[in-house]
Amino acid sequence: MEETQVIEQEHNQVDYTEDGEVKLEKVEEPVKPEKKTVVRERCQFIKKGGKQCRQTGKPSQSGGPIIDGYCSYHRPKNQ
C-alpha cells in the first residue's frame, strides 16, 4: 500500500460567489471551555445488603454534609 502525503491547507471552507468564483475561507471554531467536574464524597457506610450508602452531601439530600466519611444518618453517635 502506498503512503500518501498530507497536504496542509490554509482554509477549511470552500464557498462560491455569485459570479461563480471559488472563495476559500478559514473559519475558526470556538474553543469549548472544559467542564468542571465536582467530585462528591459519598458516605462510606455499607448497608445490610452490601451496598454503599448513597448520600453525597448535596443540599437537596437529607443526609447532611459528609463528615469523617459518614452522613448524619450513619455518623457514629459517640463522637
BAFI-3210 file (N, C-alpha, C; in Angstrom, 3 decimals, decimal comma, padded with zeros to 6 digits):
// residues 79
n [1|2|3|4|5|6|7|8|9|10|11|12|13|14|15|16|17|18|19|20|21|22|23|24|25|26|27|28|29|30|31|32|33|34|35|36|37|38|39|40|41|42|43|44|45|46|47|48|49|50|51|52|53|54|55|56|57|58|59|60|61|62|63|64|65|66|67|68|69|70|71|72|73|74|75|76|77|78|79]
n.u [000,839|000,552|002,071|000,455|000,900|000,413|-001,486|-001,097|-003,453|-004,567|-007,116|-010,494|-012,981|-014,915|-016,353|-018,693|-018,901|-021,369|-020,648|-019,577|-017,037|-014,446|-014,205|-012,083|-012,150|-011,172|-012,485|-012,781|-013,276|-015,152|-013,559|-014,300|-015,094|-013,646|-015,467|-016,258|-015,800|-017,389|-016,319|-017,935|-017,966|-018,927|-020,983|-019,460|-020,663|-021,701|-024,517|-026,967|-027,436|-025,010|-024,486|-023,350|-024,031|-025,928|-025,761|-024,444|-023,960|-025,195|-027,118|-029,832|-030,278|-031,191|-029,363|-027,414|-024,151|-021,103|-019,117|-016,075|-016,262|-018,859|-022,459|-025,099|-026,918|-025,475|-023,267|-021,075|-022,432|-021,064|-019,139]
n.v [-001,171|002,195|005,085|008,063|011,557|014,166|016,996|020,245|022,670|026,054|026,771|025,957|025,899|025,948|028,173|029,639|032,524|034,926|035,327|032,959|032,392|030,715|030,743|030,660|030,052|030,516|029,250|029,842|027,693|027,989|027,770|025,312|025,586|023,701|021,295|021,625|019,261|018,151|016,450|014,444|013,387|010,269|008,804|006,377|004,203|000,823|-000,886|-003,385|-005,122|-005,092|-002,924|000,403|003,402|006,031|008,754|011,954|014,442|016,554|019,599|019,077|016,630|014,743|013,782|015,404|017,073|015,360|014,147|013,179|010,949|009,933|010,237|012,170|010,286|007,911|008,517|007,924|007,980|008,459|010,419]
n.w [000,000|-000,828|000,599|001,369|001,069|003,439|002,882|003,758|004,466|004,184|004,529|005,453|004,468|001,564|-000,644|-002,953|-004,962|-006,183|-008,796|-009,523|-008,777|-006,978|-003,530|-000,918|002,493|005,902|008,706|012,033|014,688|017,653|020,829|023,091|026,479|029,151|030,984|034,369|036,751|039,598|042,282|044,387|047,692|048,897|051,447|053,463|054,618|054,774|053,842|054,971|052,795|051,536|049,977|049,257|051,122|049,673|050,100|049,382|050,322|049,068|048,785|048,315|049,430|052,325|054,125|055,136|055,497|054,510|056,928|058,214|056,555|056,793|056,552|058,169|059,059|059,453|060,944|063,632|066,916|069,294|069,051]
ca.u [000,000|001,367|001,854|000,047|001,391|-000,610|-001,426|-001,505|-004,280|-004,778|-008,551|-011,281|-014,317|-014,947|-017,621|-018,747|-019,521|-022,456|-020,031|-019,110|-015,638|-014,210|-013,753|-011,579|-012,224|-010,754|-013,474|-012,290|-014,312|-014,975|-012,974|-015,264|-014,464|-013,715|-016,480|-015,719|-016,465|-017,367|-016,223|-018,644|-017,603|-020,101|-020,939|-018,810|-021,394|-022,162|-025,809|-027,115|-027,343|-023,663|-024,402|-022,894|-024,999|-025,887|-025,709|-023,224|-023,823|-025,834|-028,133|-031,166|-030,382|-031,476|-028,331|-026,482|-022,806|-020,293|-018,077|-015,273|-016,646|-020,211|-023,562|-025,652|-027,627|-024,569|-022,139|-021,077|-023,035|-020,185|-018,125]
ca.v [000,000|003,396|006,128|009,339|012,692|015,046|018,338|021,263|023,683|027,245|027,055|024,783|026,028|026,400|028,835|030,197|033,845|034,998|035,287|031,609|032,251|029,909|031,564|029,800|030,760|029,801|029,507|029,423|027,126|028,490|026,814|024,961|025,516|022,386|021,183|021,408|018,139|018,225|015,117|014,412|012,280|009,516|008,184|005,082|003,172|-000,317|-001,333|-004,831|-005,847|-004,984|-001,757|001,622|004,482|006,904|010,165|012,613|015,765|017,583|020,338|018,508|015,363|014,954|013,175|016,394|017,022|014,178|014,495|011,994|009,826|009,437|011,201|012,341|009,068|006,814|009,012|007,350|008,899|008,691|011,442]
ca.w [000,000|-000,944|001,588|000,780|001,824|003,979|002,310|004,728|003,821|004,988|004,544|005,814|003,902|000,172|-000,933|-004,299|-005,028|-007,180|-010,120|-009,782|-008,375|-005,784|-002,416|000,148|003,772|007,104|009,738|013,348|015,542|019,019|021,768|024,130|027,794|029,766|032,032|035,703|037,404|041,045|042,855|045,660|048,558|049,342|052,776|053,296|055,345|053,966|054,363|055,175|051,523|050,992|049,116|049,918|051,306|048,503|050,475|048,900|050,914|048,250|049,540|048,113|050,152|053,742|054,963|055,642|054,935|054,789|057,885|058,542|055,709|057,046|056,551|059,518|059,454|059,779|061,739|064,999|067,886|070,435|068,781]
c.u [000,887|001,034|001,473|000,518|000,216|-000,416|-001,953|-002,276|-004,471|-006,258|-009,293|-012,718|-014,210|-016,327|-017,550|-019,448|-020,629|-021,918|-019,532|-017,658|-015,545|-013,626|-013,364|-011,553|-011,700|-011,720|-012,916|-013,458|-014,087|-014,440|-013,977|-014,551|-014,642|-014,754|-015,801|-016,514|-016,296|-017,363|-016,859|-018,218|-018,880|-019,881|-020,384|-019,493|-021,869|-023,429|-025,856|-026,937|-025,967|-023,476|-024,012|-024,034|-024,831|-025,858|-024,373|-023,047|-024,402|-026,872|-029,533|-031,352|-030,522|-030,408|-027,316|-025,109|-022,077|-019,144|-017,399|-015,753|-018,052|-021,233|-024,139|-026,417|-026,670|-023,347|-022,208|-021,558|-022,109|-019,120|-018,655]
c.v [001,238|004,383|007,408|010,460|013,543|016,427|019,322|022,348|024,861|027,633|025,781|024,883|026,569|026,968|029,394|031,546|033,813|034,930|033,895|031,396|031,433|030,819|030,628|030,602|029,869|030,206|028,956|028,876|027,630|027,386|026,573|024,912|024,121|022,387|020,922|020,266|018,272|016,802|015,165|013,182|011,592|008,985|006,776|003,952|002,088|-000,861|-002,864|-005,629|-005,773|-003,798|-000,529|002,631|005,485|008,393|010,769|014,012|016,878|018,313|019,751|017,174|015,637|014,390|014,138|016,274|015,735|014,628|013,209|010,761|009,309|010,569|011,288|011,105|008,008|007,256|008,402|008,382|009,256|009,764|012,812]
c.w [000,000|000,164|000,868|001,673|002,288|003,390|003,348|003,977|004,764|005,025|004,933|005,296|002,485|-000,101|-002,347|-004,252|-006,068|-008,594|-010,480|-009,412|-007,086|-004,712|-001,271|001,449|004,883|008,205|011,050|014,163|016,957|019,935|022,882|025,476|028,394|030,878|033,364|036,348|038,911|041,577|044,235|046,433|049,018|050,743|052,603|054,048|054,392|054,616|054,440|053,885|050,888|050,076|049,925|050,032|050,164|048,838|050,035|049,476|050,076|049,091|049,423|048,852|051,642|054,672|055,514|055,016|055,317|055,688|058,320|057,781|055,909|056,978|057,965|059,997|060,008|060,580|063,128|066,006|069,036|070,189|069,075]
res [m|e|e|t|q|v|i|e|q|e|h|n|q|v|d|y|t|e|d|g|e|v|k|l|e|k|v|e|e|p|v|k|p|e|k|k|t|v|v|r|e|r|c|q|f|i|k|k|g|g|k|q|c|r|q|t|g|k|p|s|q|s|g|g|p|i|i|d|g|y|c|s|y|h|r|p|k|n|q]
***
